[in-house]
Structures are given as C-alpha cells and as structure tokens.
Amino acid sequence: MPSRKALIRRPSPRLAEGLVTHIERHPVDAALALEQWEGYAAALRAHGWETVEVDPADDCPDGVFVEDTVVMFRNVALIARPGAQSRRPETTAVEQTLVELGCSVNWVWAPGTLDGGDVLKIGNTVYVGRGGRTNAAGVQQLRAAFEPLGARVTAVPVSKVLHLKSAVTALPDSTVVGHPPLVDNPSAFERFLPVPEESGAHVVLLGGGKLLMAASAPKTAELYADLGYEPVPVDISEFEKLEGCVTCLSVRLRHLYT
C-alpha cells in the first residue's frame, strides 16, 4: 500500500521579509506564524499523514512555502526552478529529502522557470499556470517530464494572483473551485464551482471527504459541508499576509511505497 507523507519546512526567522506581489504588505508576526505552522502540521498528522520535515532554510524568507520547490507526479519529482531568483536555494534540501524517500528526480533547467504552486493535478490531468513565476520553457519541461508517464498537461493563464493554486484547487470529485474575481478563465476547467471567499478556493484533500482549509473562509466551509464534505479549518493568517495558503505549506506524497 502507498504511504501518505507530507513534506513540510518550518518558517524562517526572516519570514516577515517574504515576497509580496499581488497584495499590500502587512506586518507578519513570526512567533504566531510558527504556532500556526505547528497547528497545520498537527492537522495533517491527525488525519493520517506522516509529516517529513525538510531541513530548515533560515536564509530563505519564503522557504516555508515548500510546495513551490517541486512538482510530484506519481513517484517522480520534478525539482522546480522558482521564478523568483531569491527562492532558488530553497530546492536543494527538498531534493535531498525526496531522494532519501526513494523518488526519481528530474529538474527544470534555465531558461525555464516553474513554481510548484502553479501546478494543479486532477487525476492524470495536470494544469499548469502560465504567469508571473512560471514561463513557457518551464511549461514545456514539465510536459516533457510527465507526459511520458501518462499525464495530460494543460497550460492556463494566471495574471490576477501569484500562482494558479492561489486561484483554484479541486474537490475530491474533481470539481475545480475558485473565487471568480481571481480566476482568469473558469471555462478552462471541465467543472468549475465558484466560492464566496478568496481563501475558500484553497483545499488540501486529506482523504475520506475531509478538506483542510483556511479558517478565514467560514462561508465556503458551509458550502463544502452542504456538499457532503468535512471541512478541517486551520488558522494561517500570518501566511495569508504573504500570499500563502494551505496548499503551499506542504507537498503531499500519495504514491510512495514503503
């Protein structure tokens, strides 16, 4: 049986210096952020996920957003080449951890740039956001890495938010959810469900119909509950100030055999 592991990385003491591109900067409470991160990790463990902590990257303010460093398809890892140059040192420790876990590893090379937060997987369909952090060469390299494994890669525009998964994620039934003002092209997705709050568009599938999501989206949580899902809210307010969400704080590994 495949194990369920989640890569996480504790926040840097320099978290408050993290990049902000599409929202106004607000002061970040680093101590509260660490407390929230510990709560996020505990929620993963409480729902059957083994957390694997990547070595800290204290000199990288954005290092806690570990999802941006890699894209997984089955047990194959594509090590990202972040669009923000300051974030590129974040990938080294992630690569080492994935090799130790038995993953096959590929890399995105210059001139390609790719952030993991720009990639949304729904079954064998892989949507990749073409926008500020991921360029055309990065999309081409992702396609070359995963299409031979059975992936169907579809590029979609991203201009209103930092990453594709800042705008949309997907429910267990493959319905894509998003807050309409932030989604460039809802018709790019086979099924799209609008949600009333920006942070409600971000869900992590914990299994068994349970959805890890931000506590800042209570109306959307009610919507998901009405659809038969079980919201698992966590407070990530300090990370939301840096355009972070529940998806980018971990890398979920669903296809590793141990």
C-alpha positions as CSV (number, residue, x, y, z in Angstrom):
1,M,0.0,0.0,0.0
2,P,1.3,3.5,-0.7
3,S,2.1,5.6,2.3
4,R,0.8,9.2,2.8
5,K,3.6,11.6,3.6
6,A,3.7,15.3,3.6
7,L,6.8,17.4,3.3
8,I,6.9,20.5,5.4
9,R,9.5,23.1,6.4
10,R,9.4,25.3,9.5
11,P,9.2,29.0,8.9
12,S,12.4,31.0,8.7
13,P,13.0,33.7,11.4
14,R,13.0,36.1,8.4
15,L,9.5,35.1,7.3
16,A,8.3,38.7,7.5
17,E,10.7,39.6,4.7
18,G,8.9,37.2,2.3
19,L,7.9,38.3,-1.2
20,V,4.6,40.0,-1.8
21,T,3.5,40.7,-5.4
22,H,-0.3,41.0,-5.7
23,I,-1.4,42.3,-2.3
24,E,-0.5,45.1,0.1
25,R,2.2,44.2,2.6
26,H,1.1,43.8,6.2
27,P,3.3,43.1,9.3
28,V,3.8,39.4,10.0
29,D,4.1,38.0,13.5
30,A,6.8,35.4,13.2
31,A,6.0,33.8,16.6
32,L,2.4,33.5,15.7
33,A,3.3,32.1,12.3
34,L,5.4,29.3,13.9
35,E,2.5,28.5,16.2
36,Q,0.1,28.4,13.2
37,W,2.6,26.2,11.2
38,E,2.7,23.7,14.1
39,G,-1.1,23.6,14.1
40,Y,-1.1,23.0,10.4
41,A,1.3,20.1,10.7
42,A,-0.7,18.7,13.6
43,A,-3.8,18.7,11.5
44,L,-2.1,16.7,8.8
45,R,-0.9,14.1,11.3
46,A,-4.3,14.0,12.9
47,H,-5.8,12.9,9.6
48,G,-3.4,10.1,8.8
49,W,-0.5,12.0,7.1
50,E,3.1,11.4,8.2
51,T,4.9,14.7,8.2
52,V,8.5,14.7,6.9
53,E,10.4,17.9,7.9
54,V,12.8,19.2,5.3
55,D,15.9,20.8,6.7
56,P,15.3,24.5,7.5
57,A,16.2,27.2,5.1
58,D,16.5,30.1,7.6
59,D,18.2,32.4,5.0
60,C,15.1,32.0,2.7
61,P,12.2,34.0,4.0
62,D,9.7,32.1,1.7
63,G,11.1,28.7,2.4
64,V,8.1,27.6,4.4
65,F,6.1,27.6,1.2
66,V,7.7,24.2,0.3
67,E,5.2,23.3,-2.4
68,D,6.8,25.8,-4.8
69,T,10.1,23.8,-4.8
70,V,8.8,20.6,-6.5
71,V,6.0,19.0,-8.6
72,M,5.2,15.4,-8.0
73,F,3.6,13.0,-10.5
74,R,3.2,9.5,-9.1
75,N,6.7,8.9,-7.5
76,V,8.6,11.2,-9.9
77,A,9.7,14.5,-8.6
78,L,10.4,17.5,-10.9
79,I,12.6,19.9,-8.9
80,A,11.4,23.4,-9.7
81,R,13.3,26.4,-10.7
82,P,11.5,29.2,-9.0
83,G,10.6,32.3,-11.0
84,A,11.9,34.5,-8.1
85,Q,15.6,34.1,-8.1
86,S,15.8,34.6,-4.3
87,R,13.8,31.4,-3.9
88,R,16.1,29.1,-5.9
89,P,18.3,28.0,-2.9
90,E,15.1,26.5,-1.3
91,T,15.2,23.5,-3.6
92,T,18.4,21.8,-2.5
93,A,17.2,20.3,0.8
94,V,13.9,19.3,-0.8
95,E,15.7,17.4,-3.5
96,Q,17.8,15.6,-0.8
97,T,14.8,14.6,1.2
98,L,12.9,13.3,-1.9
99,V,15.9,11.2,-2.9
100,E,16.1,9.7,0.6
101,L,12.4,8.8,0.3
102,G,13.1,6.9,-2.9
103,C,11.7,9.3,-5.5
104,S,13.0,9.5,-9.1
105,V,14.2,13.1,-9.6
106,N,14.2,15.4,-12.7
107,W,15.0,19.1,-12.8
108,V,13.8,22.3,-14.5
109,W,16.7,24.0,-16.3
110,A,17.4,27.5,-17.4
111,P,15.8,29.3,-19.1
112,G,12.8,27.6,-17.7
113,T,11.1,28.7,-14.5
114,L,8.4,26.8,-12.7
115,D,6.9,27.2,-9.3
116,G,5.1,24.2,-7.8
117,G,2.2,26.4,-6.7
118,D,1.4,26.9,-10.4
119,V,0.6,23.2,-10.9
120,L,-2.8,21.6,-10.1
121,K,-3.2,17.9,-10.6
122,I,-6.6,16.3,-11.1
123,G,-6.1,12.6,-11.8
124,N,-3.9,12.4,-14.8
125,T,-4.7,15.9,-15.9
126,V,-2.0,18.4,-14.9
127,Y,-3.0,22.1,-15.2
128,V,0.0,24.5,-15.1
129,G,-0.4,28.2,-14.7
130,R,1.5,30.3,-17.2
131,G,2.1,33.6,-15.5
132,G,4.5,35.6,-13.4
133,R,6.5,32.8,-11.9
134,T,6.2,30.0,-14.5
135,N,7.3,30.7,-18.1
136,A,6.7,28.9,-21.4
137,A,10.0,27.0,-21.1
138,G,9.0,25.7,-17.7
139,V,5.7,24.5,-19.0
140,Q,7.5,22.7,-21.8
141,Q,9.9,21.0,-19.4
142,L,7.0,19.9,-17.1
143,R,5.3,18.4,-20.2
144,A,8.4,16.6,-21.2
145,A,8.9,15.1,-17.8
146,F,5.3,13.9,-17.1
147,E,3.6,13.2,-20.4
148,P,5.6,10.0,-20.9
149,L,4.2,8.9,-17.5
150,G,0.6,9.3,-18.7
151,A,-0.1,12.9,-17.7
152,R,-2.2,15.3,-19.8
153,V,-0.7,18.7,-19.4
154,T,-2.8,21.8,-20.0
155,A,-1.5,25.3,-19.7
156,V,-3.9,28.0,-18.4
157,P,-3.3,31.8,-17.9
158,V,-2.6,33.3,-14.5
159,S,-2.5,37.1,-14.2
160,K,-4.6,38.0,-11.2
161,V,-2.8,36.1,-8.4
162,L,0.6,34.8,-7.6
163,H,0.1,31.2,-8.6
164,L,-2.5,29.0,-10.2
165,K,-3.3,27.4,-6.9
166,S,-3.7,30.9,-5.4
167,A,-6.8,31.0,-7.6
168,V,-8.1,27.4,-7.8
169,T,-7.8,23.9,-6.3
170,A,-10.1,20.9,-6.7
171,L,-12.5,18.9,-4.6
172,P,-12.4,15.1,-4.4
173,D,-14.9,14.7,-7.2
174,S,-12.5,16.7,-9.5
175,T,-14.7,19.9,-9.4
176,V,-12.4,22.9,-9.6
177,V,-13.2,25.6,-7.0
178,G,-12.3,29.2,-7.2
179,H,-13.2,32.8,-6.3
180,P,-14.4,34.2,-9.6
181,P,-12.7,37.7,-9.5
182,L,-9.3,35.9,-9.2
183,V,-9.7,33.3,-11.9
184,D,-8.6,34.2,-15.4
185,N,-10.6,31.7,-17.3
186,P,-13.0,29.4,-15.4
187,S,-14.1,27.8,-18.7
188,A,-10.6,26.2,-18.9
189,F,-11.8,23.6,-16.4
190,E,-14.3,20.9,-17.1
191,R,-16.3,21.6,-13.9
192,F,-16.0,24.9,-12.0
193,L,-17.7,25.8,-8.8
194,P,-17.5,29.5,-7.7
195,V,-16.9,30.1,-3.9
196,P,-17.7,33.2,-2.0
197,E,-14.3,33.8,-0.3
198,E,-10.8,34.0,-1.8
199,S,-9.2,31.7,0.8
200,G,-12.1,29.3,0.3
201,A,-10.6,28.3,-3.0
202,H,-7.7,26.5,-1.4
203,V,-8.3,23.0,-0.1
204,V,-6.0,20.1,0.7
205,L,-7.6,16.7,0.2
206,L,-7.0,14.8,3.5
207,G,-8.9,11.7,2.4
208,G,-12.3,10.5,3.3
209,G,-14.0,13.6,2.1
210,K,-12.1,15.8,4.6
211,L,-10.9,19.2,3.3
212,L,-8.0,21.1,5.1
213,M,-8.8,24.7,4.5
214,A,-8.2,28.2,6.0
215,A,-10.3,29.3,9.0
216,S,-10.7,32.6,7.2
217,A,-13.4,31.2,4.8
218,P,-16.3,30.2,7.0
219,K,-19.0,30.8,4.3
220,T,-17.1,28.5,1.9
221,A,-16.7,25.9,4.7
222,E,-20.5,25.9,5.0
223,L,-20.8,25.4,1.2
224,Y,-18.5,22.4,1.3
225,A,-20.3,20.9,4.3
226,D,-23.6,21.3,2.3
227,L,-21.9,19.3,-0.5
228,G,-21.2,16.5,2.0
229,Y,-17.6,17.2,2.7
230,E,-16.0,17.7,6.2
231,P,-14.0,21.0,6.4
232,V,-11.0,20.9,8.7
233,P,-10.2,24.6,9.3
234,V,-6.7,25.8,10.3
235,D,-5.7,29.4,11.1
236,I,-2.9,30.5,8.7
237,S,-3.5,34.3,8.9
238,E,0.2,35.1,9.0
239,F,1.0,33.1,5.9
240,E,-2.0,34.7,4.1
241,K,-0.3,38.0,4.5
242,L,2.4,36.7,2.2
243,E,0.1,35.2,-0.4
244,G,0.3,31.8,1.2
245,C,-2.4,29.2,1.5
246,V,-3.0,25.7,2.9
247,T,-1.7,24.0,-0.3
248,C,1.7,25.7,-0.4
249,L,2.7,24.8,3.2
250,S,3.2,21.1,2.3
251,V,4.0,18.7,-0.6
252,R,1.6,15.8,-0.4
253,L,3.2,12.4,-1.4
254,R,0.5,9.9,-2.2
255,H,2.3,7.4,-4.3
256,L,5.3,6.3,-2.4
257,Y,5.6,2.7,-1.4
258,T,7.5,1.9,1.9
